């Protein structure tokens, strides 16, 4: 395996790790809502999500980002020849589990498709890009730790 392929594989692993963080961090809070039942829990969740200016800001931010991501994900998935079922599973996983879980899984699979099809790896982070990536991952880890602390 050449260096570019190894780097691409490492990026896949990072995306899977982020998916696990997304799953753990979101579901630590979800169980409290699901105890009320699927419908009542969802109503309570969205009421809480829009109950403050900060919550509304974050909810709108994530929902608009999600819509843009789905436009890109379905187009990119088709371009790379991903199975339509996989794309729909990522979409449904975003709705049922969390977008912070499903999108990193999609990105890991996308990275694998690019590597296996021997497509140019021009989309790889380089040099100083890793500063932003490390900062973003550390912020995500802190957010998940906070979520777990609140859940206990």
N, C-alpha and C positions, 0 to 999 in steps of 0.2 A: 504494500500500500504506500503510495507516495505521500509527501508531506501535505499537499492540499487535501487529499482524501482524509488523512488523519485529522487535520484541522476541522474539516467538515463534519466528521464523526464526533469530534469533541463538542461542536456546536449543537449537534443532535442531543447529546447527553445533557448539555446545559438547558435546552428547551424542555426536556423531560423533567429535569429537576425543578424548573420553574412551574411546570404543570402540577407537580406534587405539592409545591409550596402553595399554589393557588387552590388546590383541593383542600389541603389541611386548613389553610387560613380562612377560607369561606365557609367550609362545612363546620368549623368550630362554632360558628354563629348560626348556621342554618337549622340545627337540631332544635334550638329554642323555638323557632317559628313552626317547624313541622309538627311539634307536639300539639299545636292547635288544630291540626288537620291541613290537608293540602290547600283547600280553598281559603279557609280562614287564616291560615299561616301566610299565604301569599298576600292577602289583603292587608294583614298586619305588617308584613315586611315592607310593602310599597308605601303604606302610610308612614311608617317609620323612616323610610328612605327619603321621603319628601317633607319631613317634619321640621326641617331647619334650613336656613339658607345654605349652609355648608353641605348638608345631605343632598339638597336639590342640585347644587352645583355638581357634586360628584356623580350623582345619578344621571343627570343630563350628559355630563362629560363621557361617562362610560357607555351610555346607550347610543349616543351619536358615534362615538368611536367604534362600537360594535357594528353598527349599520355599515359604516365605511369598510370595516374589516371583512364583513360578509360579502360585500360586493367584490372586494379584491380576492378573498379566499376562493370563492366559486370560480372566478375567472382564472386565477393562478392554478387552481386544482385541475381545471379542464386543460389548460395549456400544458401541464406536466403529465397529463394522462392518468390522474388519480381517479380511483373508482368513485362514481357519484355517491354510492352508499357511504363512503368514508367522509365525503364533504358534508352530507346530511347528518352523519353521526356527530361531526364536530359542531354543526349548527345546533342540533338538539342537546348535545352535551353542554353547550354554552347556556342554553335555556334552563336545563334541568340540574346542572351541577354548578357551573360558573364559567364565565368567559375566560377568567384567569387560569382555568384548568384546560379548557378545550382548545383555545388558540395556540398555546405553546405546544400542545400535542400535534396540531395541524402543522405548525412550523417545524417540528422535529421530523415529521413524515415528509414534508416538502424538502427539507435538507437532504434526507435520505434519497428521495427521488432524483434530486439534482446530482448527488454523488454517484448514484447507480447508473444514471444516464450519461455520465461523464460530461455534463454541461459545464461551461466556464464558471469558475468560482468567484467571479468578480463581486459577488454580494457579501463577501466575507469581511468582518470588521478588521481594521488594521490600526496599528500604532496607538495613537491617542484616543481612538474610538473606544478602547477598552477602559479608559477612565470613566466615561459615561456609563458603560455597561456595568462596571463594578459598583458605581454609585447607585444605579437603578436596582441592581440585585440586592445590595445592602439595605436599601430602603424597603424593598419587598420583604426581606427577612425580618426586619424590625416590625413591619406591619403585621406579618404572620405571628410573630412573638406576642405582639399586643393583642391580636385576636384570640390567641390561645389563653393569654392571661385573663382576658375578659370572660372567656367561656368557663374558666374554672372557679 
